[in-house]
Amino acid sequence: MLSKNNYDANASVYYRKVQIVGKSTFIISLPKDWVKLYRIEPGAILVVRKNPTGSLVIEPPTAGLGKEKNVAKVELEPEDIGKTIRECISAYIAGYNEIIVLFDEKYREKAIELRKLLEEIALGLSVLEEGPNFLKFYIVIDPRSMKFLDVISRACKVTKSMISDISRACISLEKTLLESVIERDQLVDKLYILALKQLTGALLGNFRISELGLRTMAETIHIFIAIKSIERIADHATIIASELLRLGPEKCSSKNEIVDMLNIAESLVSNTCSSLIQLSKIKAHEIARKASKLRERVRGVRDREILKGNILALRVFDSIERIAGYLIDISEAMIDISTIRLFAGNE
């Protein structure tokens, strides 16, 4: 164990004396707990990256944590299946290779329900072995099988198609279109969870951040905000579709206004998709400006409808307003990443 003199436990800061080998080779020792965590062995290749601030970052080799078989065990909560789902998804995101769900035999039906829900929620999470009191889920998808930026792009395109079909359903009055929108929300959730798994893997050192198409660790929090915002836009598209199914599109007094605002939102989501990959500051500012304008318009229409006593579609207006807000969040995340790259000298 390191002494108080060379280790700050609260900040995880290590202090090392610089030593010299030969005439010109300067060396420092690596912290023992860090070496054990990443299974560093003699001959391992470490990446030493210089930051613009002058600091050095030492990254573990890509092999590290990912090679060893990791198993998570979760107890089924029959009275709170949601808790069990959350525990399993967190293990999936963290990078476990296997998740074993244990349960009392009398709760077999609950276990079957859990299995169905988990296989619907997470990509590549499947039961390949089971017994009378356990289910063994295997993660059969390699996080690298789909590029990180492709995952984001796909989530954007699915979300765009959801908004487009709501708009079409308002005109054609096809309820099947609205039902398909609700079903597609599950796909966006799957892509979001996969993207989160990839981000987590990179931050744990299982593979390099450059494999995600990012350049610095500082970008990860901002790209997470963007991905989460896409997932929330899809959630609000689902709320709109559900409300219109409940009310009937033909009963909305502001149907034409709703269609027009949805068309604007669809166009902005489409532009966001391409801009997020290109990281164009100019496009990001333009999207933020148009999204702000859309948000103000939604508020005006909603207030006008309230004054008229038309309150049936208030949740629809609220969700369109939220979509505009999340588009602004994505734009700001894009601008932040661009600025970080400029500061770090990567642009």
C-alpha positions as CSV (number, residue, x, y, z in Angstrom):
1,M,0.0,0.0,0.0
2,L,1.3,3.5,-0.9
3,S,2.2,5.8,1.9
4,K,0.5,9.1,2.6
5,N,3.5,10.9,1.2
6,N,3.1,9.6,-2.4
7,Y,-0.6,9.0,-2.7
8,D,-3.7,11.1,-2.3
9,A,-6.6,8.6,-1.9
10,N,-9.4,11.1,-2.3
11,A,-8.1,12.6,-5.5
12,S,-6.4,9.5,-6.9
13,V,-3.3,11.5,-7.5
14,Y,0.1,9.7,-7.4
15,Y,3.4,11.4,-6.7
16,R,6.6,9.9,-8.2
17,K,10.2,10.9,-8.1
18,V,11.9,11.1,-11.5
19,Q,14.9,8.9,-11.9
20,I,17.5,8.7,-14.6
21,V,18.8,5.6,-16.3
22,G,21.9,6.0,-18.3
23,K,22.7,9.5,-19.5
24,S,19.4,10.7,-20.9
25,T,16.5,8.4,-20.0
26,F,14.1,9.7,-17.4
27,I,11.7,7.2,-15.8
28,I,9.0,7.0,-13.1
29,S,7.4,3.9,-11.5
30,L,3.7,3.0,-12.2
31,P,1.3,2.8,-9.3
32,K,0.9,-0.9,-8.3
33,D,-2.9,-0.8,-8.0
34,W,-3.2,0.6,-11.5
35,V,-0.9,-2.1,-12.8
36,K,-3.0,-4.7,-11.2
37,L,-6.3,-3.2,-12.4
38,Y,-5.2,-3.2,-16.0
39,R,-3.1,-6.3,-15.8
40,I,0.0,-4.6,-17.1
41,E,2.9,-7.1,-17.6
42,P,6.5,-6.5,-18.6
43,G,6.8,-5.7,-22.3
44,A,3.3,-4.2,-22.4
45,I,2.9,-1.2,-24.7
46,L,1.4,1.9,-23.0
47,V,0.2,5.0,-24.8
48,V,1.7,8.3,-23.5
49,R,-0.3,11.3,-24.7
50,K,0.7,14.9,-24.2
51,N,-2.1,17.4,-23.5
52,P,-2.0,21.1,-24.5
53,T,-1.8,22.0,-20.8
54,G,1.6,20.2,-20.7
55,S,0.4,17.2,-18.7
56,L,1.0,13.6,-19.8
57,V,-1.7,11.0,-19.8
58,I,-0.7,7.3,-19.7
59,E,-3.3,4.9,-21.2
60,P,-3.4,1.2,-20.6
61,P,-3.1,-1.2,-23.6
62,T,-6.4,-2.1,-25.4
63,A,-6.2,-5.7,-24.1
64,G,-6.7,-4.8,-20.4
65,L,-10.0,-5.5,-18.9
66,G,-11.7,-6.9,-21.9
67,K,-9.8,-10.2,-22.1
68,E,-10.9,-11.8,-18.9
69,K,-14.3,-13.5,-18.7
70,N,-16.4,-11.3,-16.4
71,V,-19.6,-12.6,-14.8
72,A,-22.3,-10.6,-13.0
73,K,-24.9,-12.2,-10.7
74,V,-28.2,-10.6,-10.2
75,E,-31.1,-11.7,-7.9
76,L,-34.5,-11.5,-9.4
77,E,-36.8,-9.2,-7.5
78,P,-40.3,-10.7,-8.3
79,E,-42.1,-7.7,-6.8
80,D,-40.0,-5.2,-8.6
81,I,-38.9,-6.6,-12.0
82,G,-37.9,-3.1,-13.1
83,K,-35.1,-3.1,-10.5
84,T,-33.8,-6.4,-11.9
85,I,-33.9,-5.0,-15.4
86,R,-31.9,-1.9,-14.3
87,E,-29.3,-4.1,-12.6
88,C,-28.9,-6.3,-15.7
89,I,-28.6,-3.3,-18.1
90,S,-26.0,-1.7,-15.9
91,A,-23.9,-4.9,-16.0
92,Y,-24.4,-5.0,-19.8
93,I,-23.2,-1.4,-20.1
94,A,-20.3,-1.9,-17.7
95,G,-18.9,-4.7,-20.0
96,Y,-19.7,-8.0,-18.3
97,N,-19.6,-10.9,-20.7
98,E,-22.2,-13.0,-18.8
99,I,-25.1,-12.0,-16.6
100,I,-26.6,-14.8,-14.4
101,V,-30.1,-14.1,-13.0
102,L,-30.9,-16.2,-10.0
103,F,-34.4,-16.8,-8.8
104,D,-36.7,-19.0,-6.7
105,E,-38.3,-21.8,-8.8
106,K,-41.8,-20.5,-7.9
107,Y,-41.0,-17.2,-9.8
108,R,-40.3,-19.0,-13.0
109,E,-43.0,-17.0,-14.9
110,K,-41.5,-13.7,-13.7
111,A,-38.1,-15.0,-15.0
112,I,-39.5,-15.7,-18.4
113,E,-41.1,-12.2,-18.4
114,L,-37.7,-10.7,-17.5
115,R,-35.9,-12.7,-20.3
116,K,-38.4,-11.3,-22.9
117,L,-38.0,-7.7,-21.7
118,L,-34.2,-7.8,-21.5
119,E,-33.8,-9.4,-25.0
120,E,-36.0,-6.6,-26.3
121,I,-34.1,-3.8,-24.6
122,A,-30.4,-4.7,-25.3
123,L,-28.7,-5.6,-28.5
124,G,-26.9,-8.9,-28.4
125,L,-28.1,-9.9,-24.9
126,S,-29.4,-13.5,-25.2
127,V,-30.1,-16.4,-22.9
128,L,-27.9,-19.4,-24.1
129,E,-28.2,-21.4,-20.9
130,E,-30.9,-21.9,-18.3
131,G,-31.9,-24.0,-15.4
132,P,-34.8,-24.4,-12.9
133,N,-33.5,-21.4,-10.9
134,F,-31.3,-19.4,-13.1
135,L,-31.0,-17.7,-16.5
136,K,-27.5,-17.2,-18.0
137,F,-27.4,-14.2,-20.4
138,Y,-24.5,-13.9,-22.8
139,I,-23.4,-10.7,-24.5
140,V,-23.1,-12.0,-28.0
141,I,-22.3,-8.7,-29.7
142,D,-18.9,-7.2,-29.9
143,P,-19.1,-3.5,-29.1
144,R,-16.8,-2.8,-32.1
145,S,-19.1,-4.6,-34.5
146,M,-20.9,-1.3,-35.3
147,K,-18.8,1.9,-35.4
148,F,-19.8,4.3,-32.6
149,L,-20.6,7.2,-35.0
150,D,-22.7,4.7,-37.1
151,V,-24.7,3.9,-34.0
152,I,-25.4,7.6,-33.4
153,S,-26.2,8.1,-37.1
154,R,-28.6,5.2,-37.1
155,A,-30.4,6.4,-34.0
156,C,-30.8,9.9,-35.6
157,K,-32.3,8.4,-38.8
158,V,-34.8,6.2,-36.9
159,T,-35.8,9.2,-34.8
160,K,-36.2,11.3,-37.9
161,S,-38.4,8.6,-39.5
162,M,-40.6,8.5,-36.3
163,I,-41.3,12.3,-36.5
164,S,-41.9,12.0,-40.3
165,D,-44.5,9.3,-39.9
166,I,-46.3,11.2,-37.2
167,S,-46.7,14.1,-39.6
168,R,-47.9,11.8,-42.3
169,A,-50.4,10.1,-40.0
170,C,-51.9,13.5,-39.1
171,I,-52.7,14.0,-42.8
172,S,-53.6,10.5,-43.8
173,L,-55.3,9.6,-40.4
174,E,-53.5,6.2,-40.6
175,K,-53.4,4.8,-37.1
176,T,-51.0,2.0,-38.1
177,L,-48.3,4.7,-38.8
178,L,-48.6,6.0,-35.2
179,E,-48.4,2.4,-33.9
180,S,-45.2,1.8,-35.8
181,V,-43.7,5.0,-34.4
182,I,-44.3,3.6,-30.9
183,E,-42.6,0.3,-31.8
184,R,-39.6,2.0,-33.3
185,D,-38.8,3.8,-30.0
186,Q,-37.5,0.5,-28.7
187,L,-34.8,0.4,-31.5
188,V,-33.6,3.9,-30.6
189,D,-33.4,2.7,-26.9
190,K,-31.3,-0.3,-28.0
191,L,-28.9,1.9,-30.0
192,Y,-28.6,4.4,-27.1
193,I,-27.7,1.6,-24.7
194,L,-25.1,0.2,-27.2
195,A,-23.6,3.6,-27.6
196,L,-23.4,4.0,-23.8
197,K,-21.7,0.5,-23.6
198,Q,-19.1,1.6,-26.2
199,L,-18.4,4.9,-24.4
200,T,-18.0,3.1,-21.1
201,G,-15.7,0.5,-22.6
202,A,-13.4,3.2,-23.9
203,L,-13.4,5.1,-20.6
204,L,-12.5,1.8,-18.8
205,G,-9.6,1.3,-21.2
206,N,-10.9,-1.7,-23.1
207,F,-10.2,0.2,-26.3
208,R,-8.8,3.6,-27.3
209,I,-11.0,6.6,-27.4
210,S,-9.9,7.2,-31.1
211,E,-11.8,4.0,-32.0
212,L,-15.0,5.9,-31.2
213,G,-14.1,8.7,-33.7
214,L,-13.3,11.0,-30.7
215,R,-10.0,12.7,-30.1
216,T,-9.9,13.4,-26.4
217,M,-11.5,12.0,-23.2
218,A,-13.0,15.5,-22.6
219,E,-15.3,15.0,-25.6
220,T,-17.0,11.9,-24.1
221,I,-19.3,13.9,-21.7
222,H,-20.5,16.1,-24.5
223,I,-21.1,13.3,-27.0
224,F,-23.1,11.5,-24.2
225,I,-25.3,14.6,-23.9
226,A,-26.0,14.4,-27.6
227,I,-26.8,10.7,-27.6
228,K,-29.1,11.0,-24.6
229,S,-30.8,13.9,-26.2
230,I,-31.5,11.9,-29.4
231,E,-33.0,9.1,-27.2
232,R,-35.2,11.7,-25.4
233,I,-36.4,13.1,-28.8
234,A,-37.5,9.6,-29.7
235,D,-39.3,9.3,-26.4
236,H,-41.2,12.5,-27.0
237,A,-42.1,11.4,-30.6
238,T,-43.6,8.3,-28.9
239,I,-45.6,10.5,-26.5
240,I,-47.0,12.5,-29.4
241,A,-47.9,9.3,-31.3
242,S,-49.6,7.9,-28.2
243,E,-51.5,11.1,-27.6
244,L,-52.7,11.3,-31.2
245,L,-53.8,7.6,-31.1
246,R,-55.7,8.4,-28.0
247,L,-57.4,11.5,-29.3
248,G,-57.6,10.7,-33.0
249,P,-55.6,13.1,-35.3
250,E,-58.9,14.3,-36.8
251,K,-60.0,15.8,-33.4
252,C,-57.0,18.1,-33.1
253,S,-58.1,21.7,-33.9
254,S,-54.5,22.7,-34.6
255,K,-53.6,19.7,-36.8
256,N,-52.1,21.9,-39.6
257,E,-50.0,23.8,-37.1
258,I,-48.8,20.5,-35.6
259,V,-47.9,19.0,-39.0
260,D,-46.0,22.2,-39.9
261,M,-44.0,22.2,-36.6
262,L,-43.3,18.5,-36.9
263,N,-41.9,19.0,-40.4
264,I,-39.6,21.6,-39.1
265,A,-38.5,19.3,-36.3
266,E,-37.9,16.5,-38.8
267,S,-35.7,18.7,-40.9
268,L,-33.7,19.8,-37.9
269,V,-33.2,16.2,-36.7
270,S,-32.0,15.3,-40.2
271,N,-29.5,18.3,-40.2
272,T,-28.4,17.4,-36.7
273,C,-27.6,13.8,-37.8
274,S,-25.2,15.0,-40.5
275,S,-23.8,17.9,-38.5
276,L,-23.1,15.6,-35.5
277,I,-20.8,13.5,-37.6
278,Q,-19.1,16.4,-39.3
279,L,-19.0,18.6,-36.2
280,S,-19.7,21.8,-38.1
281,K,-19.9,24.8,-35.7
282,I,-21.7,26.8,-38.4
283,K,-24.4,24.2,-38.8
284,A,-24.7,23.7,-35.1
285,H,-25.4,27.4,-34.5
286,E,-27.9,27.4,-37.3
287,I,-29.7,24.4,-35.9
288,A,-29.8,26.0,-32.4
289,R,-31.2,29.2,-33.9
290,K,-34.0,27.4,-35.8
291,A,-34.8,25.1,-32.8
292,S,-35.1,28.2,-30.6
293,K,-37.5,29.8,-33.1
294,L,-39.5,26.5,-33.2
295,R,-39.7,26.4,-29.4
296,E,-41.1,30.0,-29.3
297,R,-43.6,29.2,-32.0
298,V,-44.9,26.1,-30.1
299,R,-45.3,28.1,-26.9
300,G,-47.3,30.8,-28.8
301,V,-49.6,28.2,-30.5
302,R,-50.1,26.4,-27.2
303,D,-51.0,29.5,-25.3
304,R,-53.4,30.5,-28.0
305,E,-55.2,27.1,-27.9
306,I,-55.5,27.3,-24.1
307,L,-57.2,30.7,-24.4
308,K,-59.6,29.1,-26.9
309,G,-60.3,26.3,-24.4
310,N,-58.7,23.7,-26.7
311,I,-56.6,21.7,-24.2
312,L,-56.9,18.2,-25.8
313,A,-53.5,18.4,-27.5
314,L,-51.5,20.1,-24.8
315,R,-49.2,17.1,-24.3
316,V,-48.5,17.1,-28.0
317,F,-47.4,20.8,-27.9
318,D,-45.3,20.1,-24.7
319,S,-43.5,17.3,-26.4
320,I,-42.7,19.3,-29.6
321,E,-41.3,22.0,-27.3
322,R,-39.2,19.5,-25.5
323,I,-37.9,18.1,-28.9
324,A,-36.8,21.7,-29.8
325,G,-35.0,22.0,-26.5
326,Y,-33.1,18.7,-27.0
327,L,-32.1,19.8,-30.5
328,I,-30.6,22.9,-28.8
329,D,-28.7,20.7,-26.3
330,I,-27.3,18.6,-29.2
331,S,-26.1,21.7,-31.0
332,E,-24.4,23.0,-27.9
333,A,-22.7,19.6,-27.4
334,M,-21.4,19.8,-31.0
335,I,-20.1,23.3,-30.4
336,D,-18.4,22.2,-27.2
337,I,-16.6,19.3,-28.9
338,S,-15.4,21.6,-31.7
339,T,-14.1,24.1,-29.2
340,I,-12.4,21.4,-27.1
341,R,-10.6,20.1,-30.3
342,L,-9.5,23.6,-31.1
343,F,-8.2,24.1,-27.6
344,A,-6.4,20.8,-27.6
345,G,-4.8,21.6,-31.0
346,N,-6.7,18.8,-32.9
347,E,-8.3,21.1,-35.4
